[in-house]
Amino acid sequence: MPSYEHRKARARIRLLNPDGSPASGRKVQADQVTHAFLFGCGAFDAVAMAGEKDDARRAALEDRMNKWLGLFNYGTLPFYWGRYEPEEGKTAFRETMAAARWLQERGVKTKGHPLCWHTVCAPWLLQYDNREILRRQLERVRREVTAFKGVVDMWDVINEVVIMPVFDKYDNAVTRICRDLGRIRLVKEVFAAARESNPGAVLLINDFNTSASYEILLEGLLEAGVPIGAIGIQSHQHQGYWGLEKLNDVLARFSRFGLPIHFTENTLISGDLMPAHIVDLNDWQVTSWPSTPQGEERQAAQAAEMYETLFAHPLVQAITAWDFTDGCWLGAPSGVIRQDGSVKPVYEKLRALIHGAWETHETLTADADGFLTFSGFKGDYTLHADDRTASFSLRGQLDTEIRLK
């Protein structure tokens, strides 16, 4: 059985009455309200909801996001340059900020994805030479990171760098400058711009390539002093579940850097699998890709095993399910709810772990000196004593006083 003791901390709380005296013998309920660990999902529907003017469609998006909030505490928001700014100077700032604030108000941490990527790149950049493209790319990084500071403080700064300079499906501005500058210099430039704009932000590099090529790139970046806050690993499994052997191999190889690891884009399929001969997942285009009862049970079991393995690993800090609803990326049945809004077995399985087995709820009684002691999963808590409440955060060993008001 996996051990999760490193996900827990011990609390010693001296409970005081409103007059400051020890609350001896007082019975209280300690309830965890959120995790320190980041259980995430793509939150693109929050942006769509913010920009939706049709009442019926907005109501459907709100219902979907309420189900989202019932499972996750961490959301990825879209900043694909070609969609965020399809015409130079005309951005999706308003609806994206509205979505980020909506999530923040509900206790959700957010990440922007991505600031620099050769795919979904702004086509209008191609009118400029490489020097001007780089200037505008760095300006773009500073603009977004500065504007969203305090609301979005985590960023996939650059995406899929391993393939970036050799990407040849179509011409794009970012591949041009990556070929010109080289991978390490481009990564260093965009990270420096992000760090300058928000010194407290968590900055990620993100890639689907889990081969030695990514490891070699990371070695070079760290030697060059790039301030990587976490290693992002994509785990799109449209062609079948990685399984424990591959999962543990990836964890072992990328753990050697001693950096936090985020599984940034996780998909597991609840229908027929994509054929094994497909090299680029984007090349698989089908008119219909249904979820099946057998596939849904398989998806739920695989997700549970994967989450249990990742939650047990001390360097893993986040897991993000990529699609909340079936039929999103590539039309795949990779969501945790169906297209009609009903929840799938994987939703219930993850909920049983995140808000069941891995969440702490304790009934406690203060001793003669007013002390409460317990061990719980790291996160934020509320204490309830009759009609009085108090809040505290458990991130490491806690020794504190709380006065009931």
VEXDREN-2710 file (C-alpha; in Angstrom, 1 decimal):
% VEXDREN-2710
k/r/px/py/pz
1/MET/0.0/0.0/0.0
2/PRO/1.3/3.5/-0.8
3/SER/2.3/5.6/2.2
4/TYR/0.9/9.1/2.4
5/GLU/2.5/10.2/5.7
6/HIS/4.6/12.8/4.0
7/ARG/1.3/14.4/2.9
8/LYS/0.3/14.9/6.6
9/ALA/1.3/17.1/9.4
10/ARG/0.7/17.1/13.2
11/ALA/-1.3/19.9/14.8
12/ARG/-1.2/20.9/18.4
13/ILE/-3.8/23.7/19.1
14/ARG/-4.5/25.3/22.3
15/LEU/-8.2/26.2/22.2
16/LEU/-9.2/29.3/24.2
17/ASN/-12.6/30.6/25.1
18/PRO/-13.6/34.2/24.1
19/ASP/-12.3/35.5/27.5
20/GLY/-8.9/33.8/26.9
21/SER/-9.3/31.0/29.3
22/PRO/-8.5/27.4/28.2
23/ALA/-11.6/25.7/26.6
24/SER/-11.1/22.6/28.7
25/GLY/-13.2/19.6/27.7
26/ARG/-14.7/21.5/24.7
27/LYS/-15.7/19.2/21.8
28/VAL/-14.9/20.5/18.3
29/GLN/-15.1/19.4/14.8
30/ALA/-12.0/19.9/12.6
31/ASP/-12.8/19.8/8.9
32/GLN/-10.4/20.0/6.0
33/VAL/-11.8/22.4/3.5
34/THR/-9.0/22.3/0.8
35/HIS/-5.8/20.5/0.1
36/ALA/-2.2/21.8/0.0
37/PHE/-1.7/19.3/-2.9
38/LEU/-2.9/20.7/-6.2
39/PHE/-5.7/18.5/-7.6
40/GLY/-6.3/20.2/-10.9
41/CYS/-8.2/20.2/-14.2
42/GLY/-8.4/22.4/-17.2
43/ALA/-10.7/25.3/-16.3
44/PHE/-11.4/26.6/-19.8
45/ASP/-15.2/26.5/-19.2
46/ALA/-14.7/29.3/-16.6
47/VAL/-13.5/31.6/-19.4
48/ALA/-16.3/30.5/-21.7
49/MET/-18.8/31.2/-18.9
50/ALA/-17.4/34.7/-18.3
51/GLY/-17.8/35.6/-21.9
52/GLU/-21.2/33.9/-22.5
53/LYS/-24.2/36.2/-23.1
54/ASP/-26.8/33.5/-23.8
55/ASP/-28.6/32.7/-20.5
56/ALA/-29.2/29.0/-21.2
57/ARG/-25.6/28.3/-22.3
58/ARG/-24.3/30.3/-19.4
59/ALA/-26.5/28.2/-17.0
60/ALA/-25.1/25.0/-18.5
61/LEU/-21.5/26.2/-18.1
62/GLU/-22.2/27.2/-14.5
63/ASP/-23.6/23.8/-13.7
64/ARG/-20.5/22.2/-15.3
65/MET/-18.2/24.5/-13.2
66/ASN/-20.1/23.7/-10.0
67/LYS/-19.4/20.0/-10.6
68/TRP/-15.8/21.0/-11.3
69/LEU/-15.6/22.7/-7.9
70/GLY/-16.9/19.6/-6.3
71/LEU/-13.6/17.8/-7.2
72/PHE/-10.8/20.2/-7.9
73/ASN/-8.8/23.0/-6.2
74/TYR/-6.5/24.0/-9.0
75/GLY/-7.4/25.2/-12.5
76/THR/-5.4/25.7/-15.8
77/LEU/-6.5/28.8/-17.8
78/PRO/-5.9/29.2/-21.5
79/PHE/-3.3/31.8/-22.7
80/TYR/-2.6/30.4/-26.2
81/TRP/-1.3/33.5/-28.0
82/GLY/-3.2/32.8/-31.2
83/ARG/-6.5/32.6/-29.4
84/TYR/-5.8/35.1/-26.6
85/GLU/-4.7/37.8/-29.1
86/PRO/-6.0/36.7/-32.5
87/GLU/-5.6/40.3/-33.8
88/GLU/-2.7/42.3/-32.6
89/GLY/-3.8/44.4/-29.6
90/LYS/-7.2/42.7/-29.2
91/THR/-6.9/40.3/-26.3
92/ALA/-9.2/38.0/-24.2
93/PHE/-8.0/39.8/-21.0
94/ARG/-11.5/40.7/-19.7
95/GLU/-13.1/37.2/-19.8
96/THR/-9.8/35.5/-18.7
97/MET/-9.4/37.8/-15.7
98/ALA/-13.1/37.3/-14.8
99/ALA/-12.6/33.6/-14.9
100/ALA/-9.4/33.8/-12.8
101/ARG/-11.1/35.9/-10.2
102/TRP/-14.2/33.7/-10.1
103/LEU/-12.0/30.7/-9.4
104/GLN/-9.9/32.6/-6.8
105/GLU/-13.0/33.7/-4.9
106/ARG/-13.9/30.0/-4.6
107/GLY/-10.5/29.1/-3.2
108/VAL/-9.1/27.7/-6.4
109/LYS/-5.4/28.3/-7.4
110/THR/-4.9/28.9/-11.1
111/LYS/-2.1/28.5/-13.7
112/GLY/-1.7/30.2/-17.0
113/HIS/-0.9/28.0/-20.0
114/PRO/1.3/28.8/-22.0
115/LEU/3.2/32.0/-22.5
116/CYS/5.4/30.8/-25.2
117/TRP/4.6/28.0/-27.6
118/HIS/5.1/27.3/-31.3
119/THR/1.6/25.8/-31.7
120/VAL/-1.5/28.1/-31.6
121/CYS/1.0/30.9/-32.1
122/ALA/-0.3/34.4/-33.2
123/PRO/-0.2/34.3/-37.0
124/TRP/0.3/38.1/-37.2
125/LEU/3.8/37.7/-35.7
126/LEU/5.0/36.3/-39.1
127/GLN/5.1/39.8/-40.6
128/TYR/8.1/40.7/-38.3
129/ASP/11.7/39.7/-38.4
130/ASN/13.2/37.4/-35.7
131/ARG/14.6/40.3/-33.6
132/GLU/11.1/41.9/-33.4
133/ILE/9.4/38.6/-32.8
134/LEU/11.6/38.0/-29.8
135/ARG/11.0/41.5/-28.5
136/ARG/7.2/41.0/-28.8
137/GLN/7.4/37.6/-27.2
138/LEU/9.1/38.9/-24.2
139/GLU/6.8/41.9/-24.1
140/ARG/3.9/39.5/-24.2
141/VAL/5.3/37.5/-21.2
142/ARG/5.7/40.7/-19.1
143/ARG/2.3/41.9/-20.1
144/GLU/0.4/38.8/-19.0
145/VAL/2.4/38.0/-15.9
146/THR/2.2/41.6/-14.6
147/ALA/-1.5/42.0/-15.4
148/PHE/-2.5/38.8/-13.6
149/LYS/-0.1/39.0/-10.7
150/GLY/-1.9/38.1/-7.4
151/VAL/-4.6/36.3/-9.3
152/VAL/-2.6/33.9/-11.5
153/ASP/0.8/33.3/-9.9
154/MET/1.8/30.1/-11.6
155/TRP/2.7/29.8/-15.3
156/ASP/3.7/27.3/-18.0
157/VAL/6.3/29.8/-19.2
158/ILE/7.2/27.7/-22.3
159/ASN/5.7/24.6/-23.8
160/GLU/7.2/21.7/-25.7
161/VAL/10.7/23.0/-26.2
162/VAL/12.2/19.7/-27.1
163/ILE/10.4/19.7/-30.5
164/MET/10.2/23.5/-30.9
165/PRO/13.2/24.2/-33.2
166/VAL/12.5/21.2/-35.4
167/PHE/8.7/21.6/-35.7
168/ASP/7.9/21.5/-39.4
169/LYS/4.2/21.1/-39.8
170/TYR/3.8/24.8/-40.5
171/ASP/5.7/28.0/-40.3
172/ASN/5.4/29.9/-37.0
173/ALA/7.1/32.8/-35.3
174/VAL/8.2/30.9/-32.2
175/THR/9.9/28.1/-34.1
176/ARG/11.7/30.7/-36.1
177/ILE/13.2/32.4/-33.0
178/CYS/14.0/29.1/-31.3
179/ARG/16.0/28.0/-34.4
180/ASP/17.8/31.4/-34.3
181/LEU/18.6/31.6/-30.6
182/GLY/18.7/27.9/-29.6
183/ARG/16.5/26.2/-27.0
184/ILE/18.5/27.2/-23.9
185/ARG/18.8/30.9/-24.7
186/LEU/15.1/31.2/-25.6
187/VAL/14.0/29.5/-22.4
188/LYS/16.3/31.7/-20.4
189/GLU/14.9/34.8/-22.0
190/VAL/11.3/34.0/-21.4
191/PHE/11.9/32.8/-17.8
192/ALA/13.8/36.0/-17.0
193/ALA/10.9/38.1/-18.3
194/ALA/8.4/36.2/-16.2
195/ARG/10.6/36.3/-13.1
196/GLU/11.2/40.0/-13.5
197/SER/7.4/40.6/-13.8
198/ASN/6.4/38.5/-10.8
199/PRO/9.3/37.4/-8.5
200/GLY/7.0/35.3/-6.4
201/ALA/5.5/33.3/-9.3
202/VAL/6.0/29.5/-9.7
203/LEU/7.4/29.1/-13.2
204/LEU/7.2/25.8/-15.1
205/ILE/8.7/24.3/-18.2
206/ASN/6.3/21.8/-19.7
207/ASP/6.7/19.0/-22.2
208/PHE/5.1/15.8/-23.6
209/ASN/8.5/14.4/-24.4
210/THR/9.6/12.2/-21.4
211/SER/12.7/10.8/-23.1
212/ALA/16.3/11.5/-22.3
213/SER/16.0/14.6/-24.6
214/TYR/13.9/16.4/-22.0
215/GLU/16.4/15.4/-19.3
216/ILE/19.3/16.7/-21.3
217/LEU/17.5/20.0/-21.9
218/LEU/16.7/20.4/-18.2
219/GLU/20.4/19.8/-17.4
220/GLY/21.4/22.5/-19.7
221/LEU/18.8/24.9/-18.5
222/LEU/19.7/24.4/-14.8
223/GLU/23.4/24.8/-15.6
224/ALA/22.5/28.1/-17.4
225/GLY/20.7/29.3/-14.2
226/VAL/17.2/29.2/-15.5
227/PRO/14.8/29.5/-12.4
228/ILE/12.6/26.5/-13.1
229/GLY/10.1/26.2/-10.2
230/ALA/8.6/22.9/-11.3
231/ILE/9.0/20.3/-14.0
232/GLY/5.9/19.9/-16.1
233/ILE/5.2/16.5/-17.5
234/GLN/2.3/15.9/-19.9
235/SER/0.7/12.4/-19.8
236/HIS/-1.8/12.2/-22.6
237/GLN/-2.7/8.5/-22.8
238/HIS/-5.0/8.4/-25.8
239/GLN/-3.2/5.2/-27.0
240/GLY/-3.4/3.4/-23.7
241/TYR/-2.5/3.8/-20.0
242/TRP/1.2/4.1/-19.3
243/GLY/1.0/1.6/-16.5
244/LEU/3.1/1.5/-13.3
245/GLU/6.3/0.5/-14.9
246/LYS/6.5/3.6/-17.2
247/LEU/5.0/5.9/-14.6
248/ASN/7.6/4.8/-12.0
249/ASP/10.4/5.1/-14.6
250/VAL/9.4/8.7/-15.5
251/LEU/9.2/9.6/-11.8
252/ALA/12.6/8.1/-11.1
253/ARG/14.4/9.8/-14.0
254/PHE/12.9/13.3/-13.4
255/SER/13.2/13.1/-9.6
256/ARG/17.0/13.3/-10.0
257/PHE/16.7/17.1/-10.5
258/GLY/15.3/17.5/-7.0
259/LEU/12.6/19.9/-8.3
260/PRO/8.8/19.7/-7.8
261/ILE/7.1/17.7/-10.4
262/HIS/3.7/18.6/-11.9
263/PHE/1.7/16.2/-14.1
264/THR/0.3/19.0/-16.1
265/GLU/-2.0/17.4/-18.7
266/ASN/-3.3/14.0/-17.9
267/THR/-5.8/12.2/-20.1
268/LEU/-7.2/8.7/-19.9
269/ILE/-9.7/7.4/-22.4
270/SER/-13.1/5.9/-21.7
271/GLY/-13.7/4.6/-25.2
272/ASP/-11.8/2.9/-27.9
273/LEU/-8.1/3.7/-27.8
274/MET/-6.3/5.7/-30.5
275/PRO/-4.3/3.3/-32.9
276/ALA/-0.7/2.7/-31.8
277/HIS/0.7/3.7/-35.2
278/ILE/-0.3/7.4/-34.8
279/VAL/2.8/9.4/-34.0
280/ASP/1.2/12.9/-33.5
281/LEU/-2.0/12.6/-31.5
282/ASN/-3.4/15.6/-33.5
283/ASP/-3.3/13.5/-36.7
284/TRP/-6.1/11.3/-35.4
285/GLN/-9.3/12.9/-36.6
286/VAL/-12.6/11.0/-36.2
287/THR/-16.2/12.1/-36.5
288/SER/-17.3/10.3/-33.4
289/TRP/-15.5/9.0/-30.4
290/PRO/-18.0/7.7/-27.8
291/SER/-17.5/6.8/-24.2
292/THR/-18.5/3.2/-23.4
293/PRO/-19.5/1.5/-20.1
294/GLN/-16.5/-0.8/-20.2
295/GLY/-14.2/2.0/-21.1
296/GLU/-15.5/4.1/-18.3
297/GLU/-14.8/1.4/-15.7
298/ARG/-11.3/1.0/-17.2
299/GLN/-10.7/4.8/-17.0
300/ALA/-11.8/5.0/-13.4
301/ALA/-9.5/2.1/-12.3
302/GLN/-6.5/3.5/-14.2
303/ALA/-7.0/7.0/-12.9
304/ALA/-7.2/5.7/-9.3
305/GLU/-4.0/3.8/-9.6
306/MET/-2.2/6.7/-11.3
307/TYR/-3.3/9.2/-8.7
308/GLU/-2.4/6.9/-5.8
309/THR/1.1/6.5/-7.2
310/LEU/1.6/10.2/-7.8
311/PHE/0.2/11.3/-4.5
312/ALA/2.5/8.9/-2.8
313/HIS/5.6/10.4/-4.5
314/PRO/7.2/13.2/-2.4
315/LEU/8.2/15.4/-5.3
316/VAL/4.9/15.4/-7.1
317/GLN/2.9/18.6/-6.1
318/ALA/0.2/18.7/-8.7
319/ILE/-1.9/16.5/-11.0
320/THR/-4.1/18.1/-13.7
321/ALA/-6.8/16.2/-15.5
322/TRP/-6.8/17.9/-18.9
323/ASP/-10.4/17.6/-20.0
324/PHE/-13.3/18.0/-17.6
325/THR/-15.9/17.1/-20.2
326/ASP/-15.8/14.4/-22.9
327/GLY/-15.2/15.5/-26.4
328/CYS/-12.9/18.4/-25.8
329/TRP/-9.4/17.9/-27.1
330/LEU/-9.4/15.9/-30.3
331/GLY/-13.0/14.8/-29.5
332/ALA/-11.7/12.2/-27.1
333/PRO/-13.8/10.7/-24.3
334/SER/-11.2/11.8/-21.8
335/GLY/-13.3/13.8/-19.4
336/VAL/-14.6/13.1/-15.9
337/ILE/-18.1/14.0/-16.9
338/ARG/-20.0/13.1/-20.1
339/GLN/-21.2/15.6/-22.7
340/ASP/-24.7/15.6/-21.2
341/GLY/-23.2/16.8/-17.9
342/SER/-23.6/13.5/-16.0
343/VAL/-20.7/12.3/-13.9
344/LYS/-18.6/9.3/-15.0
345/PRO/-17.2/6.6/-12.7
346/VAL/-13.8/8.3/-12.8
347/TYR/-15.4/11.4/-11.2
348/GLU/-16.8/9.3/-8.3
349/LYS/-13.5/7.4/-7.9
350/LEU/-11.4/10.5/-7.7
351/ARG/-13.9/12.1/-5.4
352/ALA/-13.6/9.1/-3.1
353/LEU/-9.9/9.6/-2.9
354/ILE/-9.5/13.4/-2.9
355/HIS/-12.5/14.2/-0.6
356/GLY/-12.7/10.9/1.1
357/ALA/-9.6/8.8/1.9
358/TRP/-7.2/11.8/1.5
359/GLU/-9.2/14.4/3.4
360/THR/-9.3/14.8/7.2
361/HIS/-12.4/15.2/9.3
362/GLU/-12.0/14.7/13.1
363/THR/-14.1/15.2/16.2
364/LEU/-11.8/16.3/19.0
365/THR/-12.1/17.1/22.6
366/ALA/-9.8/19.6/24.3
367/ASP/-7.8/18.3/27.3
368/ALA/-7.8/20.0/30.7
369/ASP/-5.4/22.7/29.5
370/GLY/-7.4/23.3/26.3
371/PHE/-5.1/21.4/23.9
372/LEU/-6.2/19.6/20.8
373/THR/-3.8/17.3/19.0
374/PHE/-4.3/15.4/15.7
375/SER/-2.6/14.4/12.5
376/GLY/-4.2/15.5/9.2
377/PHE/-3.6/15.9/5.5
378/LYS/-1.9/19.2/4.7
379/GLY/-4.3/22.0/3.8
380/ASP/-6.8/24.5/5.2
381/TYR/-9.2/23.7/8.0
382/THR/-12.1/25.1/9.9
383/LEU/-12.9/24.3/13.6
384/HIS/-16.5/24.2/14.6
385/ALA/-17.5/24.4/18.3
386/ASP/-21.3/24.8/18.7
387/ASP/-22.1/28.1/16.9
388/ARG/-18.4/29.3/16.9
389/THR/-15.9/28.7/14.1
390/ALA/-12.2/29.4/13.5
391/SER/-9.8/28.7/10.7
392/PHE/-6.2/27.5/10.4
393/SER/-3.8/26.2/7.9
394/LEU/-1.8/23.0/8.3
395/ARG/1.2/22.9/6.0
396/GLY/3.9/21.7/8.4
397/GLN/4.0/20.9/12.1
398/LEU/1.6/23.3/13.8
399/ASP/1.7/24.6/17.4
400/THR/-0.7/27.5/17.9
401/GLU/-3.5/29.1/19.9
402/ILE/-7.0/29.7/18.6
403/ARG/-9.5/31.8/20.4
404/LEU/-13.1/31.0/19.7
405/LYS/-15.1/34.1/18.8
END
